[in-house]
Amino acid sequence: MITRKDLNGVIDHMENVANDSGIPRNIRKSVSDAKDRLTNGGQDVDLTSAIYTLDECLNDINMPFHVRPELMEIISQLERIKEDAK
């Protein structure tokens, strides 16, 4: 089972990206939506959906170059948590 403690660092990183006004609004919204899937009030954490949402952002034509590595790191951390939970 995945706990909030497992996700704290990743969620903080996602909040930083979602609150960065230098990132296009649609990308910030997608990151925020993915974060919400991880913090949905105690229900099951939907890692797969969050990873998929972030992965789609990587293909966005408006993606700033400096944000792509951050999103890739977040995805990597989420995948690691997902594998550890198995």
C-alpha positions, 0 to 999 in steps of 0.5 A: 500500500502506498502512503502519503509519506511515500509521496511527499517529496514527489508531491512537493516537486509537483506543487513547485512546477504547478505554481511556476508562473513561467510554465504554460497554464495547460501544463501547470493544470495537467501537473496539478491534475496529476497531483490531485490524483495522488492526494484524493482524500485518502482514497486509493492513489492512482499512480498509473493515471498520474504518470500517464497525465505527466507523460502526455505533457512531455509531448506538448509543443509549448513545453519549456526546455527547462521543465521537461527534465523536471517532469521526467524526474517526477515520472521516474520517482512515481514509477519507482514508488509504483514498483516498490508497492508491488 
